[in-house]
Amino acid sequence: MLAFYRTQGLMSQLLSPLKPATRRMRVRAIHTLSPRMRRVVFTGVSPTDLADLANVSPGAAIKLMFPLNANGAADRTLGRAYTIRRYHAERAELEVDFVVHDETPTAQHGPAARWLEHAAPGDEVEFAGPKRGFQANPAAPWTLLVGDETALPAIFAILESLPERTRVHAFIAISDARARLPLEGVPGGASAGHPRSHDIHWVEADTAHAGAMVVGALSAQTLPTGTPQVFLAGEASLLKQVRTLLEDTWAVPRDAIDAKGYWTAGLTREQRKAQERR
Ligand SMILES: Cc1cc2nc3c(=O)[nH]c(=O)nc-3n(C[C@H](O)[C@H](O)[C@H](O)COP(=O)(O)OP(=O)(O)OC[C@H]3O[C@@H](n4cnc5c(N)ncnc54)[C@H](O)[C@@H]3O)c2cc1C
């Protein structure tokens, strides 16, 4: 299975047109999707600037450059990864869904959370990427998607992209019921509801308990047999606990698990990276 992912990654690199290291985009609108999620709609500075984003695989992310200083001066910036929730080619609009970090005290907010608090239409942001997203493995008997609210945009993009025949279960940890969002891109019209909605298991827990609660939900659910293809993303401790269940108890091979640590409670991205280097 590892060879499959390597080939896919290499192929997408070879096929992607040459892009500048960073480019700029502009905020067109900001929508409140739930008390926990804000959608920022971006457009290119010129109409074709973002056109290549139409070809990315679901769950692919870009790195947005936010001002380091709380006063918003962009003389120094720090990069933060955010998922491409959707690119609308016909409107040349990119949607990025930001979690509101209200579990973290405002004084400890990082550059992305600070930027979101004051973001307004017309603001410009530099970004790099995109980076590779999820590559569905047609040979896997079923697909397991696990994450917290930061992974919701990636999990939703993957769910909306999977062929109807794919058997899939998604477990998403949310702070409370208000964070639930509907799947979009309904094939038969919005009133029918997205058929994949039934594949989502919502797990309500705060960050400190999300890992244990998701492990409990996974263990309690009757799931298909065979080794799943796994996408796992979110807070570091959730990742660790779910990996332990998958690898040690379920014996899922490492190369079947695409695990991405998105953030660490109590640490900035720079502190997390420094810890990983030690
Ligand atoms: C590939 C990838 C894709 C991602 N996609 C998304 C996405 O689509 N939407 C999204 O919202 N996030 C996404 N993230 C997570 C996001 O990049 C991090 O949450 C990031 O650390 C936020 O940066 P910051 O500057 O606000 O906080 P930092 O400077 O990194 O941290 C400052 C403080 O805020 C806390 N903090 C960071 N994130 C959160 C959080 N989610 N909730 C509460 N407290 C937090 C930290 O623990 C720290 O105490 C993604 C990450 C990766 C790697």
The ligand as an SDF file (V2000), in Angstrom:
LIG
                    3D

 53 58  0  0  0  0  0  0  0  0999 V2000
   -2.4050   20.1890    7.0950 C   0  0  0  0  0  0  0  0  0  0  0  0
   -3.1990   21.0040    8.1290 C   0  0  0  0  0  0  0  0  0  0  0  0
   -4.4900   21.4190    7.8110 C   0  0  0  0  0  0  0  0  0  0  0  0
   -5.2350   22.1700    8.7470 C   0  0  0  0  0  0  0  0  0  0  0  0
   -6.5010   22.5890    8.4150 N   0  0  0  0  0  0  0  0  0  0  0  0
   -7.2200   23.3530    9.2840 C   0  0  0  0  0  0  0  0  0  0  0  0
   -8.5170   23.8530    8.9200 C   0  0  0  0  0  0  0  0  0  0  0  0
   -9.0130   23.6500    7.8130 O   0  0  0  0  0  0  0  0  0  0  0  0
   -9.1790   24.5970    9.8500 N   0  0  0  0  0  0  0  0  0  0  0  0
   -8.6570   24.8700   11.0960 C   0  0  0  0  0  0  0  0  0  0  0  0
   -9.3080   25.5640   11.8920 O   0  0  0  0  0  0  0  0  0  0  0  0
   -7.4170   24.4290   11.4490 N   0  0  0  0  0  0  0  0  0  0  0  0
   -6.7000   23.6970   10.5790 C   0  0  0  0  0  0  0  0  0  0  0  0
   -5.4380   23.2530   10.9080 N   0  0  0  0  0  0  0  0  0  0  0  0
   -4.9320   23.5470   12.2690 C   0  0  0  0  0  0  0  0  0  0  0  0
   -4.2950   24.9380   12.3800 C   0  0  0  0  0  0  0  0  0  0  0  0
   -3.2230   25.0620   11.4590 O   0  0  0  0  0  0  0  0  0  0  0  0
   -3.7650   25.0890   13.8400 C   0  0  0  0  0  0  0  0  0  0  0  0
   -4.8480   25.0780   14.7250 O   0  0  0  0  0  0  0  0  0  0  0  0
   -2.8650   26.2910   14.0390 C   0  0  0  0  0  0  0  0  0  0  0  0
   -2.0010   26.0170   15.0990 O   0  0  0  0  0  0  0  0  0  0  0  0
   -3.6090   27.5810   14.3780 C   0  0  0  0  0  0  0  0  0  0  0  0
   -2.6470   28.6000   14.4430 O   0  0  0  0  0  0  0  0  0  0  0  0
   -2.6940   29.8060   15.4980 P   0  0  0  0  0  0  0  0  0  0  0  0
   -1.7160   30.7990   14.9780 O   0  0  0  0  0  0  0  0  0  0  0  0
   -4.0990   30.2510   15.7260 O   0  0  0  0  0  0  0  0  0  0  0  0
   -2.2200   29.1490   16.8540 O   0  0  0  0  0  0  0  0  0  0  0  0
   -0.7080   28.7460   17.3310 P   0  0  0  0  0  0  0  0  0  0  0  0
    0.1910   29.9330   17.3200 O   0  0  0  0  0  0  0  0  0  0  0  0
   -0.2580   27.5430   16.6070 O   0  0  0  0  0  0  0  0  0  0  0  0
   -1.0060   28.3640   18.8630 O   0  0  0  0  0  0  0  0  0  0  0  0
   -1.3290   29.3680   19.8410 C   0  0  0  0  0  0  0  0  0  0  0  0
   -2.2190   28.7250   20.9100 C   0  0  0  0  0  0  0  0  0  0  0  0
   -3.4910   28.3710   20.3030 O   0  0  0  0  0  0  0  0  0  0  0  0
   -3.7770   27.0090   20.5540 C   0  0  0  0  0  0  0  0  0  0  0  0
   -4.5250   26.4470   19.4110 N   0  0  0  0  0  0  0  0  0  0  0  0
   -4.0550   26.1500   18.1580 C   0  0  0  0  0  0  0  0  0  0  0  0
   -5.0270   25.5890   17.4350 N   0  0  0  0  0  0  0  0  0  0  0  0
   -6.1340   25.5380   18.2320 C   0  0  0  0  0  0  0  0  0  0  0  0
   -7.4670   25.0450   18.0460 C   0  0  0  0  0  0  0  0  0  0  0  0
   -7.8790   24.4890   16.9020 N   0  0  0  0  0  0  0  0  0  0  0  0
   -8.3570   25.1690   19.0730 N   0  0  0  0  0  0  0  0  0  0  0  0
   -7.9820   25.7190   20.2540 C   0  0  0  0  0  0  0  0  0  0  0  0
   -6.7310   26.1950   20.4950 N   0  0  0  0  0  0  0  0  0  0  0  0
   -5.8240   26.1020   19.4830 C   0  0  0  0  0  0  0  0  0  0  0  0
   -2.4120   26.3340   20.7530 C   0  0  0  0  0  0  0  0  0  0  0  0
   -2.5360   25.1590   21.5020 O   0  0  0  0  0  0  0  0  0  0  0  0
   -1.6340   27.4230   21.4810 C   0  0  0  0  0  0  0  0  0  0  0  0
   -1.9080   27.3880   22.8530 O   0  0  0  0  0  0  0  0  0  0  0  0
   -4.6720   22.5050   10.0160 C   0  0  0  0  0  0  0  0  0  0  0  0
   -3.3510   22.0850   10.3010 C   0  0  0  0  0  0  0  0  0  0  0  0
   -2.6350   21.3400    9.3720 C   0  0  0  0  0  0  0  0  0  0  0  0
   -1.2150   20.9140    9.7130 C   0  0  0  0  0  0  0  0  0  0  0  0
  1  2  1  0
  2  3  1  0
  2 52  2  0
  3  4  2  0
  4  5  1  0
  4 50  1  0
  5  6  2  0
  6  7  1  0
  6 13  1  0
  7  8  2  0
  7  9  1  0
  9 10  1  0
 10 11  2  0
 10 12  1  0
 12 13  2  0
 13 14  1  0
 14 15  1  0
 14 50  1  0
 15 16  1  0
 16 17  1  0
 16 18  1  0
 18 19  1  0
 18 20  1  0
 20 21  1  0
 20 22  1  0
 22 23  1  0
 23 24  1  0
 24 25  2  0
 24 26  1  0
 24 27  1  0
 27 28  1  0
 28 29  2  0
 28 30  1  0
 28 31  1  0
 31 32  1  0
 32 33  1  0
 33 34  1  0
 33 48  1  0
 34 35  1  0
 35 36  1  0
 35 46  1  0
 36 37  1  0
 36 45  1  0
 37 38  2  0
 38 39  1  0
 39 40  1  0
 39 45  2  0
 40 41  1  0
 40 42  2  0
 42 43  1  0
 43 44  2  0
 44 45  1  0
 46 47  1  0
 46 48  1  0
 48 49  1  0
 50 51  2  0
 51 52  1  0
 52 53  1  0
M  END
$$$$
